[in-house]
Amino acid sequence: MLRVIVVEPEGDYNLGFIARLCKNFKVDELVIVNPIASIENAKPFAAKGIDFLENKTRVVFSYNEALKDLDLTIATSSIADIEKDMLRRSIKPWEIHDFILNVKNAGIIFGRESVGLTREEIMKADLLLHIPANPEYPVLNLSHAIGIVLYEIYNHGKRGTSGPPINGKYVKLIDRYVRTIYELVKPSDESIEMYVAMRRTLVGGIRDNEQARAVVHFLRKLYVTLVYSGEDK
Amino acid sequence: MLRVIVVEPEGDYNLGFIARLCKNFKVDELVIVNPIASIENAKPFAAKGIDFLENKTRVVFSYNEALKDLDLTIATSSIADIEKDMLRRSIKPWEIHDFILNVKNAGIIFGRESVGLTREEIMKADLLLHIPANPEYPVLNLSHAIGIVLYEIYNHGKRGTSGPPINGKYVKLIDRYVRTIYELVKPSDESIEMYVAMRRTLVGGIRDNEQARAVVHFLRKLYVTLVYSGEDK
């Protein structure tokens, strides 16, 4: 299941275009967090995607609620790959398909037209996605960014370069272990970057389930050792 | 040089979005044929692409003028690959880059929001491009289609699947020979499909310049033989 999540969209036309794109590229559901745009005014822009707006779109009033029941969450940003900012390490649109292939419920999260997603919102997602564009002006309009991402997911297989999958349960396990281990080892509350970097590296670097199993196994061993050595002292 | 050509665009917002996308993905120029939309009203939608609209955009009043000085022209349509319609045989967005790589001046042509390009307009282009989407509703909004195509061209190399190039002069030569040969052999004026099919097959099937040279050589031989056998009779 593929869910598109849009946080506080501002433009009626964008909301309509997004619903149309969801239908064009067979998305399963659209979840809108605190819309500023009007769904009613968006309808003309949805064209024949109007039924998607009426039947497959939900409005929710919290970010966490929008992410509920998802095994893998991918935030998006036009700001990415900044030196020393682990939160901004990104995957590219042509890599998404590999990450969501064996995931039961995947969600891709898009931010506000004006300011995108907050760091806190990006932090809650498993991965960050960035669309490479002109360094002088890489900021795409919201619905155009969504169009590119959905096009990539819909057409990926046809390119004949489908990569190996990673199961959603491993993504969850890796996050849980990394977070727990981080809490056990963190030098201070200011060192959250350590956790973010490790999570990004692991979820982004694994190419198949066998590799994922091995990583989880290692993390579990690490965790058990840490907890027991703590008890011994 | 990459030129985007938009024929009779109707929506101000689309025109603005298109200029923004041209800047996002480093297009060289935008040529608008007989705009119905207002460039002035489009400006707010161009955001920081407004300078592209002001400095790198031209309005022309004929389709042929928009295609002037181009070595390779690619028309676009949401209607493609219909049985027995050679004009509708299409290439996909991820294949464009290979076709334009060694072409000096390439143009990609997009039609009206309401009815797209006419058959006559498609006929004048070397290739037809189609974005695969949901068969139940494959019709993308104009500016979103442009966004996907420009994204593909801009990012193609990064995927690491760059294919072999074909030089623009061969594209022109192939068209000239095929057209001339067609004129020499056509059974009737109703058989134009023959020419279209041959042109599409040759321009679309060639993968490198060596192959192109061989095809042109064959066509030239064919032409000379046809002309001389006509004189002998």
HADDOCK unambig.tbl for C-alpha pairs under 7 A between the chains (distance, minus, plus):
assign (segid A and resid 23 and name CA) (segid B and resid 137 and name CA) 6.96 0.50 0.50
assign (segid A and resid 24 and name CA) (segid B and resid 133 and name CA) 5.67 0.50 0.50
assign (segid A and resid 24 and name CA) (segid B and resid 134 and name CA) 5.17 0.50 0.50
assign (segid A and resid 24 and name CA) (segid B and resid 137 and name CA) 5.62 0.50 0.50
assign (segid A and resid 24 and name CA) (segid B and resid 138 and name CA) 5.50 0.50 0.50
assign (segid A and resid 24 and name CA) (segid B and resid 139 and name CA) 6.99 0.50 0.50
assign (segid A and resid 24 and name CA) (segid B and resid 140 and name CA) 6.73 0.50 0.50
assign (segid A and resid 25 and name CA) (segid B and resid 133 and name CA) 5.62 0.50 0.50
assign (segid A and resid 25 and name CA) (segid B and resid 134 and name CA) 5.55 0.50 0.50
assign (segid A and resid 26 and name CA) (segid B and resid 134 and name CA) 6.25 0.50 0.50
assign (segid A and resid 133 and name CA) (segid B and resid 24 and name CA) 5.67 0.50 0.50
assign (segid A and resid 133 and name CA) (segid B and resid 25 and name CA) 5.62 0.50 0.50
assign (segid A and resid 134 and name CA) (segid B and resid 24 and name CA) 5.17 0.50 0.50
assign (segid A and resid 134 and name CA) (segid B and resid 25 and name CA) 5.54 0.50 0.50
assign (segid A and resid 134 and name CA) (segid B and resid 26 and name CA) 6.25 0.50 0.50
assign (segid A and resid 137 and name CA) (segid B and resid 23 and name CA) 6.95 0.50 0.50
assign (segid A and resid 137 and name CA) (segid B and resid 24 and name CA) 5.60 0.50 0.50
assign (segid A and resid 138 and name CA) (segid B and resid 24 and name CA) 5.49 0.50 0.50
assign (segid A and resid 139 and name CA) (segid B and resid 24 and name CA) 6.98 0.50 0.50
assign (segid A and resid 140 and name CA) (segid B and resid 24 and name CA) 6.72 0.50 0.50
assign (segid A and resid 144 and name CA) (segid B and resid 144 and name CA) 5.61 0.50 0.50
assign (segid A and resid 144 and name CA) (segid B and resid 147 and name CA) 6.27 0.50 0.50
assign (segid A and resid 147 and name CA) (segid B and resid 144 and name CA) 6.27 0.50 0.50
assign (segid A and resid 148 and name CA) (segid B and resid 148 and name CA) 5.28 0.50 0.50
